[in-house]
């Protein structure tokens, strides 16, 4: 599946909603759009693809105050299994830290799910990449070495980010169990989805 389809499916995992609400959340200034934005037509393409794959289904129409009735969508059991697996699977490449890893962390937070297992698995994956890069840097010359150094620095920065994030979650779970940092968006704090 595409990252956009995963992003839409993860939003459906939070509860039944309609395409307009998903598009609003995924707009550039939306709750999800700050990490992964998607234009309205792409949202509806993703919904169609998820429906065809049996991961989402149309439920019922609901009246709208501002336009035509909206079809409520919900995740299927197969969709729930798929999104649970995806959210807990480390990203393949370090370049995906800015997009896919942050997207997964955002959704895990919104679903009140501990991200530490994902972060620990992600750290293991990136450690092995960093070790291979260090060996390659030591053996390379010229621009090849310059490029590999850049990639190694990026890997090192990603590992620092992961370590500090693990530490922050560990501290929060010990010190203020059940509380969230003030700057996170809680599910109940969002705009009403059926508006």
Contact map, one row per residue, 1 for C-alpha under 8 A:
111011000000000000000000000000000000000000000000000000000000000000000000000000000000000000000000000000000000000000000000000000000000000000000000000000000000000000000000000000000000000000000000000
111111000000000000000000000000000000000000000000000000000000000000000000000000000000000000000000000000000000000000000000000000000000000000000000000000000000000000000000000000000000000000000000000
111111100000000000000000000000000000000000000000000000000000000000000000000000000000000000000000000100000000000000000000000000000000000000000000000000000000000000000000000000000000000000000000000
011111110000000000000000000000000001010000100100000000000000000000000000000000000000000000000000000000000000000000000000000000000000000000000000000000000000000000000000000000000000000000000000000
111111111000000000000000000000000000000000000110110000000000000000000000000000000000000000000000000000000000000000000000000000000000000000000000000000000000000000000000000000000000000000000000000
111111111100000000000000000000000000000000000000000000000000000000000000000000000010010000000000000000000000000000000000000000000000000000000000000000000000000000000000000000000000000000000000000
001111111110000000000000000000000001000000000000000000000000000000000000000000000000000000000000000000100000000000000000000000000000000000000000000000000000000000000000000000000000000000000000000
000111111111000000000100000000000000000000100110000000000000000000000000000000000000000000000000000000000000000000000000000000000000000000000000000000000000000000000000000000000000000000000000000
000011111111100000000000000000000000000000000000010000110000000000000000001000100010000000000000000000000000000000000000000000000000000000000000000000000000000000000000000000000000000000000000000
000001111111110000000000000000000000000000000000000000000000000000000000000000000010000000000000000000000010000000000000000000000000000000000000000000000000000000000000000000000000000000000000000
000000111111111000000100000000000000000000000000000000000000000000000000000000000000000000000000000000000010000000000000000000000000000000000000000000000000000000000000000000000000000000000000000
000000011111111110000000000000000000000000000000000000010000000000000000111000000000000000000000000000000000000000000000000000000000000000000000000000000000000000000000000000000000000000000000000
000000001111111100000000000000000000000000000000000000000000000000000000011000010010000000000000000000000000000000000000000000000000000000000000000000000000000000000000000000000000000000000000000
000000000111111100000000000000000000000000000000000000000000000000000000000000000000000000000000000000000000011000000000000000000000000000000000000000000000000000000000000000000000000000000000000
000000000011111110000000000000000000000000000000000000000000000000000000011000000000000000000000000000000000000000000000000000000000000000000000000000000000000000000000000000000000000000000000000
000000000001111111000000000000000000000000000000000000000000000000000001111000000000000000000000000000000000000000000000000000000000000000000000000000000000000000000000000000000000000000000000000
000000000001001111101100000000000000000000000000000000000000000000000001110000000000000000000000000000000000000000000000000000000000000000000000000000000000000000000000000000000000000000000000110
000000000000000111111100000000000000000000000000000000000000000000000111100000000000000000000000000000000000000000000000000000000000000000000000000000000000000000000000000000000000000000000000110
000000000000000011111110000000000000000000110010000000000000000000000111100000000000000000000000000000000000000000000000000000000000000000000000000000000000000000000000000000000000000000000000000
000000000000000001111111000000000000000100000000000000000000000000000100000000000000000000000000000000000000000000000000000000000000000000000000000000000000000000000000000000000000000000000000000
000000000000000011111111100000000000000000000000000000000000000000000000000000000000000000000000000000000000000000000000000000000000000000000000000000000000000000000000000000000000000000000000110
000000010010000011111111110000000000000000100000000000000000000000000000000000000000000000000000000000000000000000000000000000000000000000000000000000000000000000000000000000000000000000000000000
000000000000000000111111111000000000011100100000000000000000000000000000000000000000000000000000000000000000000000000000000000000000000000000000000000000000000000000000000000000000000000000000000
000000000000000000011111111001000000000000000000000000000000000000000000000000000000000000000000000000000000000000000000000000000000000000000000000000000000000000000000000000000000000000000000000
000000000000000000001111111011111000000000000000000000000000000000000000000000000000000000000000000000000000000000000000000000000000000000000000000000000000000000000000000000000000000000000000000
000000000000000000000111111111111101111000000000000000000000000000000000000000000000000000000000000000000000000000000000000000000000000000000000000000000000000000000000000000000000000000000000000
000000000000000000000011111111111000111100000000000000000000000000000000000000000000000000000000000000000000000000000000000000000000000000000000000000000000000000000000000000000000000000000000000
000000000000000000000000011111001101110000000000000000000000000000000000000000000000000000000000000000000000000000000000000000000000000000000000000000000000000000000000000000000000000000000000000
000000000000000000000000111111101100000000000000000000000000000000000000000000000000000000000000000000000000000000000000000000000000000000000000000000000000000000000000000000000000000000000000000
000000000000000000000001111111111100100000000000000000000000000000000000000000000000000000000000000000000000000000000000000000000000000000000000000000000000000000000000000000000000000000000000000
000000000000000000000000111011111100000000000000000000000000000000000000000000000000000000000000000000000000000000000000000000000000000000000000000000000000000000000000000000000000000010000000000
000000000000000000000000111001111111100000000000000000000000000000000000000000000000000000000000000000100100000000000000000000000000000000000000000000000000000000000000000000000000000000000000000
000000000000000000000000111111111111110000000000000000000000000000000000000000000000000000000000000000000000000000000000000000000000000000000000000000000000000000000000000000000000000000000000000
000000000000000000000000010111111111100000000000000000000000000000000000000000000000000000000000000000000000000000000000000000000000000000000000000000000000000000000000000000000000000000000000000
000000000000000000000000000000011111100000000000000000000000000000000000000000000000000000000000001001100000000000000000000000000000000000000000000000000000000000000000000000000000000000000000000
000100100000000000000000010100011111110000000000000000000000000000000000000000000000000000000000001000100000000000000000000000000000000000000000000000000000000000000000000000000000000000000000000
000000000000000000000000011101011111111000000000000000000000000000000000000000000000000000000000000000000000000000000000000000000000000000000000000000000000000000000000000000000000000000000000000
000100000000000000000010011100001001111101100000000000000000000000000000000000000000000000000000000000000000000000000000000000000000000000000000000000000000000000000000000000000000000000000000000
000000000000000000000010011000000000111111100000000000000000000000000000000000000000000000000000000000000000000000000000000000000000000000000000000000000000000000000000000000000000000000000000000
000000000000000000010010001000000000011111110000000000000000000000000000000000000000000000000000000000000000000000000000000000000000000000000000000000000000000000000000000000000000000000000000000
000000000000000000000000000000000000001111111000000000000000000000000000000000000000000000000000000000000000000000000000000000000000000000000000000000000000000000000000000000000000000000000000000
000000000000000000000000000000000000011111111100000000000000000000000000000000000000000000000000000000000000000000000000000000000000000000000000000000000000000000000000000000000000000000000000000
000100010000000000100110000000000000011111111110000000000000000000000000000000000000000000000000000000000000000000000000000000000000000000000000000000000000000000000000000000000000000000000000000
000000000000000000100000000000000000000111111111000000000000000000000000000000000000000000000000000000000000000000000000000000000000000000000000000000000000000000000000000000000000000000000000000
000000000000000000000000000000000000000011111111100000000000000000000000000000000000000000000000000000000000000000000000000000000000000000000000000000000000000000000000000000000000000000000000000
000110010000000000000000000000000000000001111111110000000000000000000000000000000000000000000000000000000000000000000000000000000000000000000000000000000000000000000000000000000000000000000000000
000010010000000000100000000000000000000000111111111000010000000000000000000000000000000000000000000000000000000000000000000000000000000000000000000000000000000000000000000000000000000000000000000
000000000000000000000000000000000000000000011111111100000000000000000000000000000000000000000000000000000000000000000000000000000000000000000000000000000000000000000000000000000000000000000000000
000010000000000000000000000000000000000000001111111110000000000000000000000000000000000000000000000000000000000000000000000000000000000000000000000000000000000000000000000000000000000000000000000
000010001000000000000000000000000000000000000111111111110000000000000000000000000000000000000000000000000000000000000000000000000000000000000000000000000000000000000000000000000000000000000000000
000000000000000000000000000000000000000000000011111111111100000000000000000000000000000000000000000000000000000000000000000000000000000000000000000000000000000000000000000000000000000000000000000
000000000000000000000000000000000000000000000001111111100000000000000000000000000000000000000000000000000000000000000000000000000000000000000000000000000000000000000000000000000000000000000000000
000000000000000000000000000000000000000000000000111111110000000000000000000000000000000000000000000000000000000000000000000000000000000000000000000000000000000000000000000000000000000000000000000
000000000000000000000000000000000000000000000000011111111000000000000000000101100000000000000000000000000000000000000000000000000000000000000000000000000000000000000000000000000000000000000000000
000000001000000000000000000000000000000000000000011111111000000000000000001111110100000000000000000000000000000000000000000000000000000000000000000000000000000000000000000000000000000000000000000
000000001001000000000000000000000000000000000010011011111100000000000000111100100000000000000000000000000000000000000000000000000000000000000000000000000000000000000000000000000000000000000000000
000000000000000000000000000000000000000000000000001001111110000000000000111100000000000000000000000000000000000000000000000000000000000000000000000000000000000000000000000000000000000000000000000
000000000000000000000000000000000000000000000000001000011111000000000011110000000000000000000000000000000000000000000000000000000000000000000000000000000000000000000000000000000000000000000000000
000000000000000000000000000000000000000000000000000000001111100000000011110000000000000000000000000000000000000000000000000000000000000000000000000000000000000000000000000000000000000000000000000
000000000000000000000000000000000000000000000000000000000111110000000011100000000000000000000000000000000000000000000000000000000000000000000000000000000000000000000000000000000000000000000000000
000000000000000000000000000000000000000000000000000000000011111000001111000000000000000000000000000000000000000000000000000000000000000000000000000000000000000000000000000000000000000000000000000
000000000000000000000000000000000000000000000000000000000001111100001111000000000000000000000000000000000000000000000000000000000000000000000000000000000000000000000000000000000000000000000000010
000000000000000000000000000000000000000000000000000000000000111110011100000000000000000000000000000000000000000000000000000000000000000000000000000000000000000000000000000000000000000000000000000
000000000000000000000000000000000000000000000000000000000000011111111100000000000000000000000000000000000000000000000000000000000000000000000000000000000000000000000000000000000000000000000000011
000000000000000000000000000000000000000000000000000000000000001111100000000000000000000000000000000000000000000000000000000000000000000000000000000000000000000000000000000000000000000000000000001
000000000000000000000000000000000000000000000000000000000000000111110000000000000000000000000000000000000000000000000000000000000000000000000000000000000000000000000000000000000000000000000000000
000000000000000000000000000000000000000000000000000000000000000111111000000000000000000000000000000000000000000000000000000000000000000000000000000000000000000000000000000000000000000000000000000
000000000000000000000000000000000000000000000000000000000000001101111100000000000000000000000000000000000000000000000000000000000000000000000000000000000000000000000000000000000000000000000000000
000000000000000000000000000000000000000000000000000000000000111100111110000000000000000000000000000000000000000000000000000000000000000000000000000000000000000000000000000000000000000000000000000
000000000000000001110000000000000000000000000000000000000000111100011111000000000000000000000000000000000000000000000000000000000000000000000000000000000000000000000000000000000000000000000000000
000000000000000001100000000000000000000000000000000000000111110000001111100000000000000000000000000000000000000000000000000000000000000000000000000000000000000000000000000000000000000000000000000
000000000000000111100000000000000000000000000000000000000111110000000111110000000000000000000000000000000000000000000000000000000000000000000000000000000000000000000000000000000000000000000000000
000000000001000111100000000000000000000000000000000000011111000000000011111000000000000000000000000000000000000000000000000000000000000000000000000000000000000000000000000000000000000000000000000
000000000001101110000000000000000000000000000000000000011110000000000001111100000000000000000000000000000000000000000000000000000000000000000000000000000000000000000000000000000000000000000000000
000000001001101100000000000000000000000000000000000000111000000000000000111111110000000000000000000000000000000000000000000000000000000000000000000000000000000000000000000000000000000000000000000
000000000000000000000000000000000000000000000000000001111000000000000000011111110000000000000000000000000000000000000000000000000000000000000000000000000000000000000000000000000000000000000000000
000000000000000000000000000000000000000000000000000000100000000000000000001111111000000000000000000000000000000000000000000000000000000000000000000000000000000000000000000000000000000000000000000
000000000000000000000000000000000000000000000000000001100000000000000000001111111100000000000000000000000000000000000000000000000000000000000000000000000000000000000000000000000000000000000000000
000000001000000000000000000000000000000000000000000001110000000000000000001111111110000000000000000000000000000000000000000000000000000000000000000000000000000000000000000000000000000000000000000
000000000000100000000000000000000000000000000000000000100000000000000000001111111111000000000000000000000000000000000000000000000000000000000000000000000000000000000000000000000000000000000000000
000000000000000000000000000000000000000000000000000000000000000000000000000011111111100000000000000000000000000000000000000000000000000000000000000000000000000000000000000000000000000000000000000
000000000000000000000000000000000000000000000000000000100000000000000000000001111111110000000000000000000000000000000000000000000000000000000000000000000000000000000000000000000000000000000000000
000001001100100000000000000000000000000000000000000000000000000000000000000000111111111000000000000000000000000000000000000000000000000000000000000000000000000000000000000000000000000000000000000
000000000000000000000000000000000000000000000000000000000000000000000000000000011111111100000000000000000000000000000000000000000000000000000000000000000000000000000000000000000000000000000000000
000000000000000000000000000000000000000000000000000000000000000000000000000000001111111110000000000000000000000000000000000000000000000000000000000000000000000000000000000000000000000000000000000
000001000000000000000000000000000000000000000000000000000000000000000000000000000111111110000000000000000000000000000000000000000000000000000000000000000000000000000000000000000000000000000000000
000000000000000000000000000000000000000000000000000000000000000000000000000000000011111110000000000000010011000000000100000000000000000000000000000000000000000000000000000000000000000000000000000
000000000000000000000000000000000000000000000000000000000000000000000000000000000001111111000000000000000000000000001100000000000000000000000000000000000000000000000000000000000000000000000000000
000000000000000000000000000000000000000000000000000000000000000000000000000000000000111111100000000000000000000000000100100000000000000000000000000000000000000000000000000000000000000000000000000
000000000000000000000000000000000000000000000000000000000000000000000000000000000000000111110000000010000000000000000110110010000000000000000000000000000000000000000000000000000000000000000000000
000000000000000000000000000000000000000000000000000000000000000000000000000000000000000011111101100110000000000000000000010000000000000000000000000000000000000000000000000000000000000000000000000
000000000000000000000000000000000000000000000000000000000000000000000000000000000000000001111101000000000000000000000000000010000000000000000000000000000000000000000000000000000000000000000000000
000000000000000000000000000000000000000000000000000000000000000000000000000000000000000000111111100000000000000000000000000000000000000000000000000000000000000000000000000000000000000000000000000
000000000000000000000000000000000000000000000000000000000000000000000000000000000000000000111111100000000000000000000000000001000000000000000000000000000110010000000000000000000000000000000000000
000000000000000000000000000000000000000000000000000000000000000000000000000000000000000000001111111000000000000000000000000000000000000000000000000000000000000000000000000000000000000000000000000
000000000000000000000000000000000000000000000000000000000000000000000000000000000000000000111111111110000000000000000000000000000000000000000000000000000000000000000000000000000000000000000000000
000000000000000000000000000000000000000000000000000000000000000000000000000000000000000000101111111111000000000000000000000000000000000000000000000000000000010000000000000000000000000000000000000
000000000000000000000000000000000000000000000000000000000000000000000000000000000000000000000011111111000000000000000000000000000000000000000000000000000000000000000000000000000000000000000000000
000000000000000000000000000000000011000000000000000000000000000000000000000000000000000000000011111111100000000000000000000000000000000000000000000000000000000000000000000000000000000000000000000
001000000000000000000000000000000000000000000000000000000000000000000000000000000000000000100001111111110000000000000000000000000000000000000000000000000000000000000000000000000000000000000000000
000000000000000000000000000000000000000000000000000000000000000000000000000000000000000001100001111111111000000000000000000000000000000000000000000000000000000000000000000000000000000000000000000
000000000000000000000000000000000010000000000000000000000000000000000000000000000000000000000000111111111100000000000000000000000000000000000000000000000000000000000000000000000000000000000000000
000000100000000000000000000000010011000000000000000000000000000000000000000000000000000000000000001111111110000000000000000000000000000000000000000000000000000000000000000000000000000000000000000
000000000000000000000000000000000000000000000000000000000000000000000000000000000000001000000000000111111111000000000000000000000000000000000000000000000000000000000000000000000000000000000000000
000000000000000000000000000000000000000000000000000000000000000000000000000000000000000000000000000011111111100000100000000000000000000000000000000000000000000000000000000000000000000000000000000
000000000000000000000000000000010000000000000000000000000000000000000000000000000000000000000000000001111111110000000000000000000000000000000000000000000000000000000000000000000000000000000000000
000000000110000000000000000000000000000000000000000000000000000000000000000000000000001000000000000000111111111000000000000000000000000000000000000000000000000000000000000000000000000000000000000
000000000000000000000000000000000000000000000000000000000000000000000000000000000000001000000000000000011111111111100000000000000000000000000000000000000000000000000000000000000000000000000000000
000000000000000000000000000000000000000000000000000000000000000000000000000000000000000000000000000000001111111111100000000000000000000000000000000000000000000000000000000000000000000000000000000
000000000000010000000000000000000000000000000000000000000000000000000000000000000000000000000000000000000111111110000000000000000000000000000000000000000000000000000000000000000000000011100000000
000000000000010000000000000000000000000000000000000000000000000000000000000000000000000000000000000000000011111110000000000000000000000000000000000000000000000000000000000000000000000000100000000
000000000000000000000000000000000000000000000000000000000000000000000000000000000000000000000000000000000001111111000000000000000000000000000000000000000000000000000000000000000000000000000000000
000000000000000000000000000000000000000000000000000000000000000000000000000000000000000000000000000000000001111111100000000000000000000000000000000000000000000000000000000000000000000000000000000
000000000000000000000000000000000000000000000000000000000000000000000000000000000000000000000000000000000001100111111000000000000000000000000000000000000000000000000000000000000000000000000000000
000000000000000000000000000000000000000000000000000000000000000000000000000000000000000000000000000000001001100011111110000000000000000000000000000000000000000000000000000000000000000000000000000
000000000000000000000000000000000000000000000000000000000000000000000000000000000000000000000000000000000000000001111111000000000000000000000000000000000000000000000100100000000000000000000000000
000000000000000000000000000000000000000000000000000000000000000000000000000000000000000100000000000000000000000001111111100000000000000000000000000000000000000000000000000000000000000000000000000
000000000000000000000000000000000000000000000000000000000000000000000000000000000000001111000000000000000000000000111111110000000000000000000000000000000000000000000000000000000000000000000000000
000000000000000000000000000000000000000000000000000000000000000000000000000000000000000001000000000000000000000000111111111000000000000000000000000000000000000001000100000000000000000000000000000
000000000000000000000000000000000000000000000000000000000000000000000000000000000000000000000000000000000000000000011111111100000000000000000000000000000000000000000100000000000000000000000000000
000000000000000000000000000000000000000000000000000000000000000000000000000000000000000011000000000000000000000000001111111110000000000000000000000000000000000000000000000000000000000000000000000
000000000000000000000000000000000000000000000000000000000000000000000000000000000000000001100000000000000000000000000111111111000000000000000000000000000000000001000000000000000000000000000000000
000000000000000000000000000000000000000000000000000000000000000000000000000000000000000000000000000000000000000000000011111111100000000000000000000000000000001001100000000000000000000000000000000
000000000000000000000000000000000000000000000000000000000000000000000000000000000000000000000000000000000000000000000001111111110000000000000000000000000000000000000000000000000000000000000000000
000000000000000000000000000000000000000000000000000000000000000000000000000000000000000001010000000000000000000000000000111111111000000000000000000000000000000000000000000000000000000000000000000
000000000000000000000000000000000000000000000000000000000000000000000000000000000000000000000100000000000000000000000000011111111100000000000000000000000010011000000000000000000000000000000000000
000000000000000000000000000000000000000000000000000000000000000000000000000000000000000000000000000000000000000000000000001111111110000000000000000000000000001000000000000000000000000000000000000
000000000000000000000000000000000000000000000000000000000000000000000000000000000000000000000000000000000000000000000000000111111111000000000000000000000000000000000000000000000000000000000000000
000000000000000000000000000000000000000000000000000000000000000000000000000000000000000000000000000000000000000000000000000011111111100000000000000000000010000000000000000000000000000000000000000
000000000000000000000000000000000000000000000000000000000000000000000000000000000000000000000000000000000000000000000000000001111111110000000000000000010011000000000000000000000000000000000000000
000000000000000000000000000000000000000000000000000000000000000000000000000000000000000000000000000000000000000000000000000000111111111000000000000000000000000000000000000000000000000000000000000
000000000000000000000000000000000000000000000000000000000000000000000000000000000000000000000000000000000000000000000000000000011111111100000000000000000000000000000000000000000000000000000000000
000000000000000000000000000000000000000000000000000000000000000000000000000000000000000000000000000000000000000000000000000000001111111110000000000110110000000000000000000000000000000000000000000
000000000000000000000000000000000000000000000000000000000000000000000000000000000000000000000000000000000000000000000000000000000111111111000000000010010000000000000000000000000000000000000000000
000000000000000000000000000000000000000000000000000000000000000000000000000000000000000000000000000000000000000000000000000000000011111111100000000000000000000000000000000000000000000000000000000
000000000000000000000000000000000000000000000000000000000000000000000000000000000000000000000000000000000000000000000000000000000001111111110000100100000000000000000000000000000000000000000000000
000000000000000000000000000000000000000000000000000000000000000000000000000000000000000000000000000000000000000000000000000000000000111111111000100110000000000000000000000000000000000000000000000
000000000000000000000000000000000000000000000000000000000000000000000000000000000000000000000000000000000000000000000000000000000000011111110000100000000000000000000000000000000000000000000000000
000000000000000000000000000000000000000000000000000000000000000000000000000000000000000000000000000000000000000000000000000000000000001111111000100000000000000000000000000000000000000000000000000
000000000000000000000000000000000000000000000000000000000000000000000000000000000000000000000000000000000000000000000000000000000000000111111101100000000000000000000000000000000000000000000000000
000000000000000000000000000000000000000000000000000000000000000000000000000000000000000000000000000000000000000000000000000000000000000010111111110000000000000000000000000000000000000000000000000
000000000000000000000000000000000000000000000000000000000000000000000000000000000000000000000000000000000000000000000000000000000000000000011111110000000000000000000000000000000000000000000000000
000000000000000000000000000000000000000000000000000000000000000000000000000000000000000000000000000000000000000000000000000000000000000000001111111000000000000000000000000000000000000000000000000
000000000000000000000000000000000000000000000000000000000000000000000000000000000000000000000000000000000000000000000000000000000000000000011111111100000000000000000000000000000000000000000000000
000000000000000000000000000000000000000000000000000000000000000000000000000000000000000000000000000000000000000000000000000000000000000111111111111110000000000000000000000000000000000000000000000
000000000000000000000000000000000000000000000000000000000000000000000000000000000000000000000000000000000000000000000000000000000000000000001111111111000000000000000000000000000000000000000000000
000000000000000000000000000000000000000000000000000000000000000000000000000000000000000000000000000000000000000000000000000000000000000000000011111111100000000000000000000000000000000000000000000
000000000000000000000000000000000000000000000000000000000000000000000000000000000000000000000000000000000000000000000000000000000000100110000001111111110000000000000000000000000000000000000000000
000000000000000000000000000000000000000000000000000000000000000000000000000000000000000000000000000000000000000000000000000000000000110010000000111111111000000000000000000000000000000000000000000
000000000000000000000000000000000000000000000000000000000000000000000000000000000000000000000000000000000000000000000000000000000000000000000000011111111100000000000000000000000000000000000000000
000000000000000000000000000000000000000000000000000000000000000000000000000000000000000000000000000000000000000000000000000000000000100000000000001111111110000000000000000000000000000000000000000
000000000000000000000000000000000000000000000000000000000000000000000000000000000000000000000000000000000000000000000000000000000100110000000000000111111111000000000000000000000000000000000000000
000000000000000000000000000000000000000000000000000000000000000000000000000000000000000000000000000000000000000000000000000000000000000000000000000011111111100000000000000000000000000000000000000
000000000000000000000000000000000000000000000000000000000000000000000000000000000000000000000100000000000000000000000000000000000000000000000000000001111111110000000000000000000000000000000000000
000000000000000000000000000000000000000000000000000000000000000000000000000000000000000000000100000000000000000000000000000001001100000000000000000000111111111000000000000000000000000000000000000
000000000000000000000000000000000000000000000000000000000000000000000000000000000000000000000000000000000000000000000000000000000100000000000000000000011111111100000000000000000000000000000000000
000000000000000000000000000000000000000000000000000000000000000000000000000000000000000000000000000000000000000000000000000000000000000000000000000000001111111110000000000000000000000000000000000
000000000000000000000000000000000000000000000000000000000000000000000000000000000000000000000100100000000000000000000000000001000000000000000000000000000111111111000000000000000000000000000000000
000000000000000000000000000000000000000000000000000000000000000000000000000000000000000000000000000000000000000000000000001001100000000000000000000000000011111111100000000000000000000000000000000
000000000000000000000000000000000000000000000000000000000000000000000000000000000000000000000000000000000000000000000000000000000000000000000000000000000001111111110000000000000000000000000000000
000000000000000000000000000000000000000000000000000000000000000000000000000000000000000000000000000000000000000000000000000000000000000000000000000000000000111111111000000000000000000000000000000
000000000000000000000000000000000000000000000000000000000000000000000000000000000000000000000000000000000000000000000010011000000000000000000000000000000000011111111100000000000000000000000000000
000000000000000000000000000000000000000000000000000000000000000000000000000000000000000000000000000000000000000000000000001000000000000000000000000000000000001111111110000000000000000000000000000
000000000000000000000000000000000000000000000000000000000000000000000000000000000000000000000000000000000000000000000000000000000000000000000000000000000000000111111111000000000000000000000000000
000000000000000000000000000000000000000000000000000000000000000000000000000000000000000000000000000000000000000000000000000000000000000000000000000000000000000011111111100000000000000000000000000
000000000000000000000000000000000000000000000000000000000000000000000000000000000000000000000000000000000000000000010011000000000000000000000000000000000000000001111111110000000000000000000000000
000000000000000000000000000000000000000000000000000000000000000000000000000000000000000000000000000000000000000000000000000000000000000000000000000000000000000000111111111000000000000000000000000
000000000000000000000000000000000000000000000000000000000000000000000000000000000000000000000000000000000000000000000000000000000000000000000000000000000000000000011111111100000000000000000000000
000000000000000000000000000000000000000000000000000000000000000000000000000000000000000000000000000000000000000000010000000000000000000000000000000000000000000000001111111110000000000000000000000
000000000000000000000000000000000000000000000000000000000000000000000000000000000000000000000000000000000000000000000000000000000000000000000000000000000000000000000111111111000000000000000000000
000000000000000000000000000000000000000000000000000000000000000000000000000000000000000000000000000000000000000000000000000000000000000000000000000000000000000000000011111111110000000000000000000
000000000000000000000000000000000000000000000000000000000000000000000000000000000000000000000000000000000000000000000000000000000000000000000000000000000000000000000001111111111011000000000000000
000000000000000000000000000000000000000000000000000000000000000000000000000000000000000000000000000000000000000000000000000000000000000000000000000000000000000000000000111111111100000000000000000
000000000000000000000000000000000000000000000000000000000000000000000000000000000000000000000000000000000000000000000000000000000000000000000000000000000000000000000000011111111000000000000000000
000000000000000000000000000000000000000000000000000000000000000000000000000000000000000000000000000000000000000000000000000000000000000000000000000000000000000000000000001111111000000000000000000
000000000000000000000000000000000000000000000000000000000000000000000000000000000000000000000000000000000000000000000000000000000000000000000000000000000000000000000000001111111110000000000000000
000000000000000000000000000000000000000000000000000000000000000000000000000000000000000000000000000000000000000000000000000000000000000000000000000000000000000000000000000111111110000000000000000
000000000000000000000000000000000000000000000000000000000000000000000000000000000000000000000000000000000000000000000000000000000000000000000000000000000000000000000000000010011111000000000000000
000000000000000000000000000000000000000000000000000000000000000000000000000000000000000000000000000000000000000000000000000000000000000000000000000000000000000000000000000100011111100000000000000
000000000000000000000000000000000000000000000000000000000000000000000000000000000000000000000000000000000000000000000000000000000000000000000000000000000000000000000000000100000111110100000000000
000000000000000000000000000000000000000000000000000000000000000000000000000000000000000000000000000000000000000000000000000000000000000000000000000000000000000000000000000000000011111100000000000
000000000000000000000000000000000000000000000000000000000000000000000000000000000000000000000000000000000000000000000000000000000000000000000000000000000000000000000000000000000001111100000000000
000000000000000000000000000000000000000000000000000000000000000000000000000000000000000000000000000000000000000000000000000000000000000000000000000000000000000000000000000000000000111110000000000
000000000000000000000000000000000000000000000000000000000000000000000000000000000000000000000000000000000000000000000000000000000000000000000000000000000000000000000000000000000001111111000000000
000000000000000000000000000000100000000000000000000000000000000000000000000000000000000000000000000000000000010000000000000000000000000000000000000000000000000000000000000000000000001111101100000
000000000000000000000000000000000000000000000000000000000000000000000000000000000000000000000000000000000000010000000000000000000000000000000000000000000000000000000000000000000000000111111100000
000000000000000000000000000000000000000000000000000000000000000000000000000000000000000000000000000000000000011000000000000000000000000000000000000000000000000000000000000000000000000011111100000
000000000000000000000000000000000000000000000000000000000000000000000000000000000000000000000000000000000000000000000000000000000000000000000000000000000000000000000000000000000000000001111100000
000000000000000000000000000000000000000000000000000000000000000000000000000000000000000000000000000000000000000000000000000000000000000000000000000000000000000000000000000000000000000011111110000
000000000000000000000000000000000000000000000000000000000000000000000000000000000000000000000000000000000000000000000000000000000000000000000000000000000000000000000000000000000000000011111111100
000000000000000000000000000000000000000000000000000000000000000000000000000000000000000000000000000000000000000000000000000000000000000000000000000000000000000000000000000000000000000000001111100
000000000000000000000000000000000000000000000000000000000000000000000000000000000000000000000000000000000000000000000000000000000000000000000000000000000000000000000000000000000000000000000111111
000000000000000011001000000000000000000000000000000000000000000000000000000000000000000000000000000000000000000000000000000000000000000000000000000000000000000000000000000000000000000000000111111
000000000000000011001000000000000000000000000000000000000000010100000000000000000000000000000000000000000000000000000000000000000000000000000000000000000000000000000000000000000000000000000001111
000000000000000000000000000000000000000000000000000000000000000110000000000000000000000000000000000000000000000000000000000000000000000000000000000000000000000000000000000000000000000000000001111
